[in-house]
């Protein structure tokens, strides 16, 4: 069933979602907030865009052109509905394409920032695949791998451009190896914790193309999702554009 929701606390935007597909989550909002955007940022590409929450959020931060790439047509159709509803046609472009080989369509050294909220899990004998193919594709590396994503980002980024990704901590070593392989130098890292006493369940990582050959990785303060009362922390409320009073009304 297709439904429309506010983009969290940003009431000016609505986003269309299918309740039987993979809906946008905290990961996407944290990634869009984490990304480095400055006055030199003119073109942004979002890999594995889903129903485009990241491109929509980014329009709140920049007037740069944003291209979202998503292989599942149903997700692209939802994105087009949201983009039209919110009057973002002139800023966001929807490409219903595979990220693999996207440089053949877009060109090389063509953008300033690439973001990706990718499928987190490898496919193996013990993979817990969802009965719905659309959900499995969003969660598991069925159509694309971590290396495919990093390789394409390195090709389309301009010198000095940023690659920003959210992923699972258990794959951090693999991520660093692949970033180095494709000459993307890690520059910022932030661990995300569901609660202060829990283990990190996500990482936000940024790397730059063609700069800082000497390692210069900055570890940012931890980001905690829920406080001791199971309420969103101030950091999360700020990202979601909610006040504490609004949080109570919503939940």
For each residue, the residues with C-beta under 8 A, 3 or more apart:
1: 18 19 20
2: 16 17 18 19 78
3: 16 17 18 19
4: 14 15 16 17 85
5: 14 15 17
6: 9 10 11 13 14 15
7: 10 13 14 15 53 56 57
8: 29 240 241 242
9: 6 240 241 242 246
10: 6 7 13 57 60 241
11: 6
12: 86
13: 6 7 10 56 82 86
14: 4 5 6 7 82 85 86
15: 4 5 6 7 24 51 52 53 56 82
16: 2 3 4 51 78 79 81 82 85
17: 2 3 4 5 21 23 24 51 78
18: 1 2 3 21 23 51 74 78
19: 1 2 3 23
20: 1 132 134
21: 17 18 51 74 75 132 134 135 138
22: 50 134 135 138 139
23: 17 18 19 51
24: 15 17 28 29 50 51 53
25: 28 29
26: 29 30 225 236
27: 30 31 117 166 202
28: 24 25 31 32 50 53 54 57 117 166
29: 8 24 25 26 32 33 53 57 239 240
30: 26 27 33 34 166 192 202 204 223 239
31: 27 28 34 35 54 115 117 164 165 166 204
32: 28 29 35 53 54 57 58 61 115
33: 29 30 57 239
34: 30 31 164 166 188 190 204 206
35: 31 32 58 113 115 162 164 206
36: 41 113 162 164 188 206
37: 41 44 58 61 62 64 113
38: 41
39:
40: 112
41: 36 37 38 44 62 64 112 113
42: 64 65 112
43: 64 65 66 67 110 111 112 113
44: 37 41 55 58 62 64 65 66 67 111 112 113 114 115
45: 66 67 68 69 106 111 113 114 115 156
46: 49 52 54 55 58 66 67 68 69 114 115 116
47: 69 99 114 115 116 118 149 152 153
48: 69 70 71 99 116 117 118 119 138 144 149
49: 46 52 54 55 68 69 70 75 79 94
50: 22 24 28 53 70 75 79 117 138
51: 15 16 17 18 21 23 24 75 78 79 82
52: 15 46 49 55 56 68 70 75 78 79 82 83 92 94
53: 7 15 24 28 29 32 50 56 57
54: 28 31 32 46 49 57 58 68 115 117
55: 44 46 49 52 58 59 66 68 79 88 92
56: 7 13 15 52 53 59 82 83 86 88 92
57: 7 10 28 29 32 33 53 54 60 61
58: 32 35 37 44 46 54 55 61 62 64 66
59: 55 56 62 63 66 88 91 92
60: 10 57
61: 32 37 57 58
62: 37 41 44 58 59
63: 59 91
64: 37 41 42 43 44 58 91 112
65: 42 43 44 91 93
66: 43 44 45 46 55 58 59 91 92 93
67: 43 44 45 46 92 93 95 106 111
68: 45 46 49 52 54 55 79 92 93 94 95
69: 45 46 47 48 49 95 97 99 102
70: 48 49 50 52 75 76 79 94 95 96 97
71: 48 96 97 98 99 137 143 144
72: 75 76 96 134 137 138
73: 76 77 96
74: 18 21 77 78 134
75: 21 49 50 51 52 70 72 78 79 134
76: 70 72 73 79 80 94 96
77: 73 74 80 81
78: 2 16 17 18 51 52 74 75 81 82
79: 16 49 50 51 52 55 68 70 75 76 82 83 94
80: 76 77 83 84 94
81: 16 77 78 84 85
82: 13 14 15 16 51 52 56 78 79 85 86 88
83: 52 56 79 80 86 88 89 92 94
84: 80 81 87 89
85: 4 14 16 81 82
86: 12 13 14 56 82 83
87: 84
88: 55 56 59 82 83 91 92
89: 83 84 92
90:
91: 59 63 64 65 66 88
92: 52 55 56 59 66 67 68 83 88 89
93: 65 66 67 68
94: 49 52 68 70 76 79 80 83
95: 67 68 69 70 102 105
96: 70 71 72 73 76
97: 69 70 71 102 105
98: 71 101 102 143 144
99: 47 48 69 71 102 144 148 149 152
100: 144 148 152
101: 98 104 105 152
102: 69 95 97 98 99 105 106 152 156
103: 106 107 108 152 155 156
104: 101
105: 95 97 101 102
106: 45 67 102 103 110 111 156
107: 103 110 156
108: 103 155 156
109: 156 157 158 159
110: 43 106 107 156 158
111: 43 44 45 67 106 114 156 157 158 161
112: 40 41 42 43 44 64 157 158 161 162
113: 35 36 37 41 43 44 45 157 161 162 163 164
114: 44 45 46 47 111 153 156 157 161 162 163 164
115: 31 32 35 44 45 46 47 54 163 164 165
116: 46 47 48 149 153 163 164 165 166
117: 27 28 31 48 50 54 165 166
118: 47 48 141 144 146 149 165 167
119: 48 137 138 139 140 141 142 144
120: 139 140 167 168 171
121: 127 139 140 141
122: 127 140 141 145
123: 127 129 140 141 142
124: 127
125:
126:
127: 121 122 123 124 140
128:
129: 123 136 140
130: 133 135 136 139
131:
132: 20 21 135 136
133: 130 136 137
134: 20 21 22 72 74 75 137 138
135: 21 22 130 132 138 139
136: 129 130 132 133 139 140 142
137: 71 72 119 133 134 140 142 143
138: 21 22 48 50 72 119 134 135
139: 22 119 120 121 130 135 136
140: 119 120 121 122 123 127 129 136 137
141: 118 119 121 122 123 144 145 146
142: 119 123 136 137
143: 71 98 137
144: 48 71 98 99 100 118 119 141 148 149
145: 122 141 148 149
146: 118 141 149 150 167 171 174 175 178
147: 150 151 178
148: 99 100 144 145 151 152
149: 47 48 99 116 118 144 145 146 152 153 165
150: 146 147 153 154 163 175 178 179 181 182 184
151: 147 148 154 155 182
152: 47 99 100 101 102 103 148 149 155 156
153: 47 114 116 149 150 156 157 163 182 184
154: 150 151 157 163 182 183 184 209
155: 103 108 151 152
156: 45 102 103 106 107 108 109 110 111 114 152 153
157: 109 111 112 113 114 153 154 161 162 163 184 209
158: 109 110 111 112 161 209
159: 109 209 210 211
160: 208 209 210 211
161: 111 112 113 114 157 158 208 209
162: 35 36 112 113 114 157 187 206 207 208 209
163: 113 114 115 116 150 153 154 157 179 184 206 207 208 209
164: 31 34 35 36 113 114 115 116 204 205 206 207
165: 31 115 116 117 118 149 175 204 205
166: 27 28 30 31 34 116 117 202 203 204 205
167: 118 120 146 171 172 175 202 203 205
168: 120 171 172 201 202 203
169: 172 191 199 200 201 202 203
170:
171: 120 146 167 168 174 175
172: 167 168 169 175 176 203 205
173: 176 177
174: 146 171 177 178
175: 146 150 165 167 171 172 178 179 205
176: 172 173 179 180 186
177: 173 174 180 181
178: 146 147 150 174 175 181 182
179: 150 163 175 176 182 184 185 186 207
180: 176 177 183 184 185
181: 150 177 178
182: 150 151 153 154 178 179
183: 154 180 209 210
184: 150 153 154 157 163 179 180 207 208 209
185: 179 180 207 208 209 211 212 213 215 216
186: 176 179 189 205 206 207 215 217
187: 162 206 207 208 212 216 217 218
188: 34 36 204 205 206 217 218 220
189: 186 203 204 205 206 217 218 219 220
190: 34 203 204 205 219 220 221 222 223
191: 169 200 202 203 222 223
192: 30 200 201 202 203 204 222 223 225
193: 196 198 199 200 201 222 223 224 225
194: 198 201 224 225 226
195: 198 224 225 226 227 228
196: 193 224 227 228
197:
198: 193 194 195 201
199: 169 193
200: 169 191 192 193 203 222
201: 168 169 192 193 194 198
202: 27 30 166 167 168 169 191 192
203: 166 167 168 169 172 189 190 191 192 200
204: 30 31 34 164 165 166 188 189 190 192 220 223
205: 164 165 166 167 172 175 186 188 189 190
206: 34 35 36 162 163 164 186 187 188 189
207: 162 163 164 179 184 185 186 187
208: 160 161 162 163 184 185 187 211 212
209: 154 157 158 159 160 161 162 163 183 184 185
210: 159 160 183
211: 159 160 185 208
212: 185 187 208 215 216
213: 185
214:
215: 185 186 212
216: 185 187 212
217: 186 187 188 189
218: 187 188 189
219: 189 190
220: 188 189 190 204 223
221: 190
222: 190 191 192 193 200
223: 30 190 191 192 193 204 220 235 236
224: 193 194 195 196 227 233 235 236
225: 26 192 193 194 195 232 233 236
226: 194 195 230 231 232 233
227: 195 196 224 230 231 232 233
228: 195 196
229:
230: 226 227
231: 226 227 244 247
232: 225 226 227 236 237 240 242 247
233: 224 225 226 227 236 237
234: 237 238
235: 223 224 238 239
236: 26 223 224 225 232 233 239 240
237: 232 233 234 240 242 243 244 247
238: 234 235 241
239: 29 30 33 235 236
240: 8 9 29 232 236 237
241: 8 9 10 238
242: 8 9 232 237 246 247 250
243: 237 246 247
244: 231 237 247 248
245: 248 249
246: 9 242 243 249 250
247: 231 232 237 242 243 244 250 251
248: 244 245 251
249: 245 246
250: 242 246 247
251: 247 248
